[in-house]
Amino acid sequence: PHEFSTSTFCPGILQAESEDVLLQPFSVSVWFSGAVPRHLAHSNIPIKISVSLNEEYQLFTVPVIEIASKRSREPSNNVSNLPSSQYEPFSASDGDTSIPFLPLPSTFNHMDSDHWAELSSTIQSWLVTLADTVTPEWTWGRDAFWYAFVAANPDFPNGKWAFWNPSIPLEGQFIEEWV
């Protein structure tokens, strides 16, 4: 795949109750100039989006990507001005797969490893119910599982850590680099 666009962004920070700071969430809007010829268009055109942190921050925080599909044909530079009805939660293209753990509840505390453990367990349960492990949804879920698992077990693969369902392989860029 070709990398057409990259950007570096420094999110705002918020002082936490401890001496730590929290990186503030931010929204990104992606649109495409030009059109795909009809004979090349399939029902699913995969788009890879990745977020990375400098190595010195990777022990402390994990980026989580939430995807929503904008149904309008006109590009917009300001997502916050769009009515929420133009967005749909991320789901499989056939409409049969929902992601029950998104959005995260407002009570989710990203600083609490118990919250991450509960999230990784929920993601794991969802993953093992998906029959087709080659879909983009399953791959996305596997990566989300490993982000949550490591947030719950930051000493992994050393020290004590929870066991996971062996049907979820140690695969994906994040976990392969982590171990």
Secondary structure, DSSP 8 states (H G I E B T S, - for coil): ------------EEE-SSS-EEE---------SS---GGG--S-----------GGGTTT-------EEE--SS--S-GGGS-GGGEEE---TTS----TT-S--TT--TT-HHHHHHHHHHHHHHHHH-S-TTSHHHHHHHHHHHHHHHHH-TTTTSS------TTS-S-SHHHHHH-
